[in-house]
Amino acid sequence: LPTFFGSSLPRLQYVYLQLNEITGTIPAEFGSLTQLKELKLGFNKFVGSIPELGSLSQLELLSLADAGTINGTIPDSLGNLEKLSELHLQWNRLTGPIPPLLGALTSLKELTLSANSLTGSVPQTVGNLTKLQKLHLEFNSLDGTLP
């Protein structure tokens, strides 16, 4: 993807690029699109980790579902996205625990982390998500008790 997304399009609010054959890493420049409300990059062939997106204060929907071979951990900074109502990170290669900071996403209605390699227990902070309507955590390696 071209890097102009961040510098040349500062008013961009909606990016829908799902269901393509896009390769390479997810550009870090997406993190500077401060007016962005929806970012859908799923069903592509991206590699690497999730870039820094924690400053996207207007973001309501983030979908990286089956975005390729996205790996690494879920960034703690996603917990800064106060307006986020949908987070879809399923069918990737994410590892490590579910960040407790996701419990700060009090506007979240849908959280889908299925089919990764997440480990550890479901954080107690998930109980803070009082607007949550859909929670998908299947096909991981989670353990422990539910909050």
C-alpha positions as CSV (number, residue, x, y, z in Angstrom):
1,L,0.0,0.0,0.0
2,P,1.3,3.5,-0.7
3,T,2.4,5.6,2.2
4,F,0.3,8.6,1.1
5,F,-2.6,7.4,3.3
6,G,-1.2,9.3,6.3
7,S,0.2,12.5,5.0
8,S,-2.0,13.3,1.9
9,L,-5.4,12.3,3.2
10,P,-5.8,13.8,6.7
11,R,-9.6,14.0,6.5
12,L,-10.0,10.3,5.5
13,Q,-12.7,8.7,7.7
14,Y,-13.4,5.3,6.1
15,V,-11.0,2.8,4.6
16,Y,-12.4,-0.4,3.2
17,L,-9.7,-2.5,1.5
18,Q,-10.9,-6.0,2.5
19,L,-11.2,-9.0,0.2
20,N,-8.2,-8.1,-2.0
21,E,-4.8,-9.6,-2.5
22,I,-2.8,-6.8,-0.8
23,T,0.6,-7.9,0.4
24,G,3.4,-6.4,2.6
25,T,3.0,-4.9,6.0
26,I,0.1,-2.7,7.2
27,P,1.4,0.8,6.8
28,A,2.2,2.6,10.0
29,E,0.8,5.8,8.3
30,F,-2.7,4.5,9.1
31,G,-1.9,5.5,12.7
32,S,-1.8,9.2,11.7
33,L,-5.3,9.3,10.2
34,T,-6.8,11.0,13.2
35,Q,-10.2,11.4,11.6
36,L,-10.5,7.7,10.8
37,K,-13.8,6.1,11.9
38,E,-13.6,2.7,10.2
39,L,-10.6,0.7,9.1
40,K,-11.3,-2.7,7.3
41,L,-8.2,-4.5,6.0
42,G,-9.3,-8.1,6.4
43,F,-9.0,-11.0,3.9
44,N,-5.8,-9.9,2.4
45,K,-2.2,-11.1,2.5
46,F,-0.5,-8.8,5.0
47,V,2.5,-9.8,7.0
48,G,4.1,-8.5,10.2
49,S,2.5,-7.1,13.2
50,I,-0.4,-4.7,14.0
51,P,1.0,-1.1,13.7
52,E,0.6,1.6,16.3
53,L,-3.1,2.7,16.0
54,G,-3.7,3.9,19.6
55,S,-3.9,7.6,18.6
56,L,-7.0,7.1,16.3
57,S,-9.4,8.6,18.8
58,Q,-12.3,8.7,16.4
59,L,-12.0,5.0,15.4
60,E,-15.2,3.0,15.9
61,L,-14.5,-0.1,13.9
62,L,-11.2,-2.0,13.3
63,S,-11.3,-5.2,11.3
64,L,-8.1,-7.1,10.5
65,A,-10.0,-10.4,10.2
66,D,-8.0,-12.9,8.3
67,A,-5.7,-10.1,7.1
68,G,-2.9,-12.5,6.1
69,T,-0.1,-13.7,8.4
70,I,-0.5,-10.9,11.0
71,N,1.6,-12.0,14.0
72,G,2.9,-10.7,17.3
73,T,0.8,-9.6,20.3
74,I,-2.3,-7.5,20.4
75,P,-1.0,-3.9,21.1
76,D,-1.9,-2.5,24.5
77,S,-2.4,0.8,22.8
78,L,-5.7,-0.5,21.3
79,G,-7.0,0.1,24.8
80,N,-6.8,3.8,24.0
81,L,-9.5,3.7,21.3
82,E,-12.4,4.9,23.5
83,K,-15.0,5.1,20.7
84,L,-14.3,1.6,19.3
85,S,-17.5,-0.4,19.1
86,E,-16.2,-3.3,17.0
87,L,-12.8,-5.0,17.1
88,H,-12.2,-8.0,14.7
89,L,-8.8,-9.6,14.8
90,Q,-9.8,-13.2,14.1
91,W,-8.0,-15.7,11.9
92,N,-4.5,-14.3,12.2
93,R,-1.4,-15.6,14.0
94,L,-1.6,-13.4,17.1
95,T,0.1,-14.7,20.2
96,G,0.4,-13.9,23.9
97,P,-2.3,-12.9,26.3
98,I,-5.4,-10.8,25.7
99,P,-4.3,-7.3,26.9
100,P,-6.2,-6.3,30.1
101,L,-6.3,-2.7,28.7
102,L,-9.0,-3.9,26.2
103,G,-11.2,-3.7,29.2
104,A,-11.0,0.1,28.9
105,L,-13.0,-0.1,25.6
106,T,-16.3,0.7,27.3
107,S,-18.1,1.4,23.9
108,L,-17.2,-2.1,22.6
109,K,-20.1,-4.1,21.4
110,E,-18.2,-6.8,19.4
111,L,-14.9,-8.4,20.3
112,T,-13.7,-11.2,18.0
113,L,-10.3,-12.7,18.6
114,S,-11.1,-16.2,17.4
115,A,-8.6,-18.6,15.7
116,N,-5.3,-17.1,16.8
117,S,-2.7,-18.5,19.2
118,L,-3.7,-16.4,22.2
119,T,-2.7,-17.8,25.6
120,G,-3.4,-17.2,29.3
121,S,-6.7,-16.4,30.9
122,V,-9.4,-14.0,29.8
123,P,-8.6,-10.8,31.8
124,Q,-10.9,-9.7,34.6
125,T,-11.2,-6.4,32.8
126,V,-13.5,-7.9,30.2
127,G,-16.1,-7.6,32.8
128,N,-15.9,-3.8,32.3
129,L,-17.3,-4.1,28.8
130,T,-20.9,-3.6,29.8
131,K,-22.1,-2.8,26.2
132,L,-20.5,-6.0,24.8
133,Q,-23.0,-8.1,22.8
134,K,-20.7,-10.5,20.9
135,L,-17.6,-12.1,22.3
136,H,-15.7,-14.6,20.2
137,L,-12.6,-16.2,21.7
138,E,-12.9,-19.7,20.3
139,F,-9.9,-21.6,18.7
140,N,-7.2,-20.2,20.8
141,S,-5.2,-21.7,23.7
142,L,-6.8,-19.8,26.6
143,D,-7.0,-21.3,30.0
144,G,-8.1,-20.5,33.6
145,T,-11.5,-19.4,34.8
146,L,-13.8,-16.9,33.2
147,P,-14.2,-13.5,34.9
